[in-house]
Amino acid sequence: MFRNSLVAALAAAAAIAALAQGAAAETRVTYKSAKSGTSYYQMAVQIAEAVKAGTDGAVIVTVEESQGSVQNVKEAANRSGNYVFTTPPALAQAAIAGKGQFEPKDPAFEKLRSLFPIPFLTMHYLVREDSGVSDFADLAGKSFIIGKGSFGASEAEKNFETFGVAGQVNLVDVELNSAVPALKNGQIDGFATAGSYPAPNVMEAAAGTKVRLLSMTDAQVAATGRTRLVIPADTYPGIDTDVVTTSLPVGTYTTSEMDEATAYQLTKSFWERKGDMAKANPWWNGVTAAMLETLGATLHPGALKYYKEAGIEVPGGLM
């Protein structure tokens, strides 16, 4: 009996040791993304799944909802370990330089490092068809949601000023995740959102509700200073014409505190699983290695290792 108990105890100890070894081998990564319900949150979930599959579960990515790109960058100054986040490159560059919203300069932002690009932010201005709104001038006196703290919110506010309707649009002070039900219930006339098309919240709003997307003139696009982008006809239910709008590059970043092996695995898994992700969401088809030049911050050594191995040309400014 003593011998049987000893064998059982040894077996239990071995099992516990094996579990401990497995837990120790598992790398945890926090991925700060966007508000739930947006295309960028959905992208983050896809990337988390791709990394888990690409590393056979050795790297586990936990997606965190965020209030916007500025928050993502600011948290990088205080987050330790494997922190990953998305943001337009211009914000990463501003943080490193200590400009704009990141004044005065904080040396902690000098540890920001690039990993890979993701689909560009595309501005959507969606209105109910029965709102009588067909262009930006018609937004005067209408109820509209732009959200809080995100790029889409600040960009919409800036564009309203550029297009001469600032102060005339009734901006409803609620979070963007309230926009779709409010639109469907007739509580608002429209909302603005930034996300790679097709954006889930726009798709949801267009399902069962007659809507339209506001299209910019070439003069309006030029006035924004952004990149012109065309959302093709039939991208969304009921919208059968091309829509001209603006876009902004977006990248995935980490800090120098992440070890080289983890950054390498994240980058490798992303590019090698991108084709699989595109089968579920076509927005991934638009991401190419040529978009590396938009990142604007030094590559993490682990990411650089992957690009060199893959034979991908890296812009000199990222090394």
N, C-alpha and C positions, 0 to 999 in steps of 0.2 A: 504493500500500500504506500509505504514511504517513497519507493522508487517511482510509482505511478504519479504521486503528487509532485515529485521533483521534476519528472519529465513534463508534466503539465505546466509547472511554474516556468521552466526553461522555455517552453513553447510560447507561453504568454509573453515572456520577456522579449523573445525574438520578434514576436508580432508587433509589440509596442515599439521596439527599436526600428523595425522596418517602416512603421507608420511615421515615426519621428524623422527618419532619413528622407522619406518621401516629402514630408512637409517642409523640411529644410531645403530640399532641392527645388521646391516650387517658388517661383519669383512672382511677387505681387506688384502690379502697376496700377496707379490711379490715373484715369483718363478724364480730365475735366472738359466737358463738351459744350452743350448749349441747353436751352430750355427743352423739356420733354414735349413731344409733338412736332418738333421741327425736323427738317431733313438732316441737320447736322447731328442731332441726338441719335437719329436712326443710323447715320454713318458710323458714329462711335460704337454703337452696338455691333454693327457689322465688323468693324475692325477688331473689336474684342473677340468675336467669334473666330475671325480669321487667324488671329494670333494664337488663340488656344489650339486651333487645328494645326497651324503651321509649326507649333513647337511641341505637339503631342501633350499639351497640358502643362508643360514646364513653365510657361509664362501665363499668368491669369490676369486679365485686365478688368478692373472694376470701373464702370462708367458712372461719373458724377454729373448730375444736372447743374447748370450754371445760369447766372443771371446775365451773362454776356461776355464778350471778348475782353473787355477791359478788366473785369474781375478775374478772368482766367490768368491774364498776364500778371496782375498785381499779386495774386496768390503765389506765383512762382518765386517771389522774393523771400517768402517765409516757409514754403513747403520743402520738406526734406525727402530724400529717397527718390523713388521712381515716380515722379510726377510728370504727366504728359498733358498737354493742353492744345487747343486750337485757337488761332487768332489770325486776323489779317497781318501780313508781314509789316505793314506800316506801323502797327502798334508795337510789335516786337522791337522794331528799330527805334521807335520813340522811347521805349523803356530803357533800352541800352544806352541811348544818348542822353536820357534825362530831359526829354522835351515834352511839351504839351501837358497832358494829364499826368505825366510822370516827373514833373518838376517838384522839388529839386532832385538832381541826379542821385540815384541810389546805387552804389557799387554792386549790390546784390543782383541787379539785373544783368550784370556783365556775364553771369553764368548761363544765360539763355543759349540754347543750342537747337539747331534745326534737325528735323528727321525726314519728313517727306511732305509734298503738297497734297491737298485734297481739292475736291470741286470748288470752284469759285462761288462766292456769295452773289446771288442774283436778286435784285430788288423786285418785289411784286407789290403792286398797288391794286388790290381787289375790291370791287364794289358790287352791290346788288344791282341787277339789271333794272329793277323798278325804282332805283334811287334817282334816276334822271341824270346820273353823272356819266359823262362820256370823255371828259378830259380833266386836267388838273384844275383849271379855272372853275369848273363846276363843283369842286369840293367845298367852296365857300358856303358856310352855314350847315354843312353836313357833319354827322357824328362819325368819328373815325378813331380806331385804335392803332397805336404804333408800338405799344409795349413800353418797357422801362429798361434802361441800362444796356441795351444791346446795340450792335452796329446798325441793325435795321431801324431802330428807334431814332438814333442820332442822325442817320442818313435821311430818313423821311422828313425829320424836322428841318434839316438843312435844305433839303430840296423844296419844301413848301416855301421857305423864305426865298430861295432862288427863283421859284416860279411865281412869286408874287401873291401867295395865298396865306402866308404866315399870319397868325392871329385871327384868321377868318374861318379856319377849320376847327370844329368843336372836338378837341382831343379828349377822349374818354380815359380817365386815369385808372386803368386796370392793366393787369398782366396780359401778355399776348395770348396765353393759353385760354383766355376767356373769349377770344375774338370769334372763333367759329360758331359756338352756340349763340352768341349775341347776334351775329350776322344772320344765321338761320331763323332766329326768333324775331327778326326785324327790329332789334333794339339799337342797332348801329347801321350805318350805310356802307361801311367798308373798313378795311384794315390794311396795314402795310407789314410786310414780313420780308426778311432776307434769308434766302436759303437756296441751295442748288436745286434747279428744277429737274424733275417734277417735285415740288415741295409738298409734303404730306398734308399740312394744314390747308393749303390751297386746294389740293385734290379733295380733301374732306368737305371743304366749303362748297365746292362746285358740284358735289354729288347730291342731286335732288334739289338744288337751288340754282336759279338762273343768275349767273354772275358775269362780270366782264373784267378784264385786266386793262388798266390804263396804259396806253402806249405813249412814249415820248417822241417828240420831234427831234430831228438831228440837232437843231439849235439848242433844245433843252438838254440833250445828252452832252453836248459840248460845254454847256454852262455848268454842269455838275463836275466836270473834270475827271469823270470816271470812264471806264472802258465800255464801249457800246456792245450790247449783246441782244440777240434776237431769240425769243422763246418761240419755237415753231408752232404753227397752227396745229390744233388737235392734241397738244400736250396735255390740256385739261379738258374735262367734259364740257361741251357747249361752247368752247372758245375756238372758233374755226378760222381765225386769222392770226398771222404773225404779230407778235407784240415786241416792240422795241423798248428796251430798258437798259439798266447799267449793271456792271458787275465789279467785283473786287477780289483779288487773289486771297487765298486762305492757306495757311500751312499748319503742320503739326510740329510742336516743339517740346523740348524737355529742358533739363538743366545739366550742367557738368557734373552734378552729383550722381547721375545715373551711371552705372558701370558700362564698360564697352560692350560686354557680351549681351546685356539686355537691350541696349540700343540697336545692336546688330540684328538680334532676333526680331525685334519689332519692325525694323525697316525691311528686312528680308521677307517676313511673313506678309507684310502689306503688299509689296510688289508682286510676290509670287502668287498671292491669293486674289489679286485685284480682278482678274478675269472671272473668277467664280462670283465675286461680289457683284460684278456688272450684270451677271445673268439674272440676279434678283432686282437690281436697281441700275438702270442705264446711265445714271450720272457718273459712274466710275469710268465709263468709256472715254470721257473727256480728259482724264488725268494722264499726262505723259511725262516722261523724264525731262522733256524740254522745259517743263514748268518749275524745275529746280531753281532756275534763275530768279524766280519771284520771291524766294524764301527770305532773303535779306539778312540772314544771321548765320554765323559760322556753323557748319555741320558738326554734329556730335561725332567723335572719332569712330564710334561703333557704326554709325550710319555711313560715314565715309568709307569704312572698310568694305561694307556691302557694295557700294557703288563701284568701287575699284574692282572688286571681284567680278561684278556683273558686267564690267566693261562699259559702264555708263559715264559719259563725259560730265564732269563736275565743273561748274563755273568757278573761275579763280577766286572770286570774292567770297566763296563759301568755305574755302580751305584755310 
